[in-house]
Amino acid sequence: MGSEELAANLFRITQTESRLKRDKVDTEKKANKTHYEVGKKVRKAISDIGGTMPENLLTPKKSLKQLEKEKTIK
């Protein structure tokens, strides 16, 4: 995960947490709905400013698990 995706995730997480506290959300159903709504707005903001959507970001050729495995074999 690159810095662009990490930043978007952190922003989504912090904004969701803030809204959950501010709105005094007290049920799992409401929390899930809040999480979805905030995530949708973050995705819209990324799209509106011409950013790359998370699903279109480049991914590494090898996973962290593969790299760790190769390191232990050597």
Contact map, one row per residue, 1 for C-alpha under 8 A:
11101100000000000000000000000000000000000000000000000000001000000000000000
11111100000000000000000000000000000000000000000000000000000000000000000000
11111110000000000000000000000000000000000000000000000000000000000000000000
01111111000000000000000000000000000000000000000000000000000000000000000000
11111111100000000000000000000000000000000000000000000100100000000000000000
11111111110000000000000000000000000000000000000000000000000000000000000000
00111111111000000000000000000000000000000000000000000000000000000000000000
00011111111100000000000000000000000000000100000000000000000000000000000000
00001111111110000000000000000000000000000000000000000000000000000000000000
00000111111111000000000000000000000000000000000000000000000000000000000000
00000011111111100000000000000000000000000000000000000000000000000000000000
00000001111111110000000000000000000001100100000000000000000000000000000000
00000000111111111000000000000000000000000000000000000000000000000000000000
00000000011111111100000000000000000000000000000000000000000000000000000000
00000000001111111110000000000000000001000000000000000000000000000000000000
00000000000111111111000000000000011001000000000000000000000000000000000000
00000000000011111111100000000000000000000000000000000000000000000000000000
00000000000001111111110000000000000000000000000000000000000000000000000000
00000000000000111111111000000000010000000000000000000000000000000000000000
00000000000000011111111110000010010000000000000000000000000000000000000000
00000000000000001111111110000000000000000000000000000000000000000000000000
00000000000000000111111110000000000000000000000000000000000000000000000000
00000000000000000011111110000000000000000000000000000000000000000000000000
00000000000000000001111111000000000000000000000000000000000000000000000000
00000000000000000001111111100110000000000000000000000000000000000000000000
00000000000000000000000111110110000000000000000000000000000000000000000000
00000000000000000000000011111110000000000000000000000000000000000000000000
00000000000000000000000001111111000000000000000000000000000000000000000000
00000000000000000000000000111111100000000000000000000000000000000000000000
00000000000000000000000011111111110000000000000000000000000000000000000000
00000000000000000001000011111111111000000000000000000000000000000000000000
00000000000000000000000000011111111100000000000000000000000000000000000000
00000000000000000000000000001111111110000000000000000000000000000000000000
00000000000000010011000000000111111111000000000000000000000000000000000000
00000000000000010000000000000011111111100000000000000000000000000000000000
00000000000000000000000000000001111111110000000000000000000000000000000000
00000000000000000000000000000000111111111000000000000000000000000000000000
00000000000100110000000000000000011111111100000000000000000000000000000000
00000000000100000000000000000000001111111110000000000000000000000000000000
00000000000000000000000000000000000111111111000000000000000000000000000000
00000000000000000000000000000000000011111111100000000000000000000000000000
00000001000100000000000000000000000001111111110000000000000000000000000000
00000000000000000000000000000000000000111111111000001000000000000000000000
00000000000000000000000000000000000000011111111100000000000000000000000000
00000000000000000000000000000000000000001111111110000000000000000000000000
00000000000000000000000000000000000000000111111111111000000000000000000000
00000000000000000000000000000000000000000011111111111000000000000000000000
00000000000000000000000000000000000000000001111111100000000000000000000000
00000000000000000000000000000000000000000000111111100000000000000000000000
00000000000000000000000000000000000000000000011111110000000000000000000000
00000000000000000000000000000000000000000000011111111000000000000000000000
00000000000000000000000000000000000000000000011001111101100000000000000000
00000000000000000000000000000000000000000010011000111111100000000000000000
00001000000000000000000000000000000000000000000000011111100000000000000000
00000000000000000000000000000000000000000000000000001111100000000000000000
00000000000000000000000000000000000000000000000000011111110000000000000000
00001000000000000000000000000000000000000000000000011111111000000000000000
00000000000000000000000000000000000000000000000000000001111100000000000000
10000000000000000000000000000000000000000000000000000000111110000000000000
00000000000000000000000000000000000000000000000000000000011111100000000000
00000000000000000000000000000000000000000000000000000000001111100000000000
00000000000000000000000000000000000000000000000000000000000111110110000000
00000000000000000000000000000000000000000000000000000000000111111110000000
00000000000000000000000000000000000000000000000000000000000001111111000000
00000000000000000000000000000000000000000000000000000000000000111111100000
00000000000000000000000000000000000000000000000000000000000001111111110000
00000000000000000000000000000000000000000000000000000000000001111111111000
00000000000000000000000000000000000000000000000000000000000000011111111100
00000000000000000000000000000000000000000000000000000000000000001111111110
00000000000000000000000000000000000000000000000000000000000000000111111111
00000000000000000000000000000000000000000000000000000000000000000011111111
00000000000000000000000000000000000000000000000000000000000000000001111111
00000000000000000000000000000000000000000000000000000000000000000000111111
00000000000000000000000000000000000000000000000000000000000000000000011111
